[in-house]
Amino acid sequence: MIETGRMHQIRVHAQYAGHPLAGDDKYGDRDFDRKVHSQGLKRLFLHAHQLTFTNPTTDTIQTVKAPLSVELAAFLATL
């Protein structure tokens, strides 16, 4: 589980582990990114399914969930 999302942290760690993110023009695989771009992916494939944090006003734990975007789901369907 990723605890923080400091600038580029997720992208750098994924690249270091040999699994760069699709669509990442800074840390990604250029050849692969050209292929995914031609298949319709026009952005970084990175999605936060769920975020949990302490609300600074109420001091309660808040959880926010987000479904995968239509764009990312459509790209997955091409694989």
C-alpha positions in Angstrom: 0.0 0.0 0.0 1.3 3.4 -0.9 1.2 5.7 2.1 2.0 9.0 0.4 2.0 10.4 -3.1 4.9 12.8 -3.0 5.7 14.4 -6.3 6.8 11.7 -8.7 7.3 9.2 -5.9 4.9 6.6 -7.3 6.3 7.1 -10.8 9.9 6.8 -9.8 9.3 3.7 -7.6 7.4 2.0 -10.4 10.1 2.7 -12.9 12.8 1.6 -10.5 10.9 -1.7 -10.0 10.9 -2.2 -13.7 7.2 -1.4 -14.1 6.9 2.1 -15.4 3.5 3.6 -15.6 1.8 3.7 -19.0 1.8 7.1 -20.5 4.6 8.4 -18.3 6.6 10.7 -20.6 9.2 11.4 -17.8 9.9 8.0 -16.2 8.2 5.6 -18.6 9.1 3.4 -21.5 9.1 5.5 -24.7 8.4 2.6 -27.1 5.6 1.2 -25.0 4.1 4.7 -24.5 4.0 5.2 -28.3 2.0 2.0 -28.5 -0.5 2.9 -25.8 -0.8 6.4 -27.2 -1.8 4.9 -30.6 -4.4 2.8 -28.8 -6.1 5.9 -27.4 -4.4 6.5 -24.0 -3.6 10.2 -23.9 -2.7 10.5 -20.3 -0.8 8.9 -17.5 -2.4 5.6 -16.4 -2.5 6.3 -12.7 -5.7 6.1 -10.6 -6.4 6.4 -6.9 -9.2 3.9 -6.3 -9.5 5.0 -2.6 -8.1 7.7 -0.4 -8.3 7.8 3.3 -7.4 10.8 5.4 -8.1 12.6 8.7 -10.5 15.5 8.1 -8.6 18.5 9.6 -11.8 20.3 10.6 -13.7 17.4 12.2 -10.7 15.1 13.1 -12.7 12.2 11.7 -11.4 9.6 9.3 -12.7 10.2 5.8 -12.6 7.7 2.9 -13.3 8.7 -0.7 -13.6 6.1 -3.5 -13.5 6.8 -7.2 -14.4 4.4 -10.0 -12.0 4.0 -12.9 -12.5 6.7 -15.5 -14.2 5.9 -18.8 -11.0 6.7 -20.6 -8.9 4.3 -18.6 -11.5 1.5 -18.6 -11.7 1.9 -22.4 -8.0 1.6 -22.7 -8.0 -1.6 -20.6 -10.6 -3.1 -22.9 -8.1 -2.8 -25.8 -5.6 -5.1 -24.1 
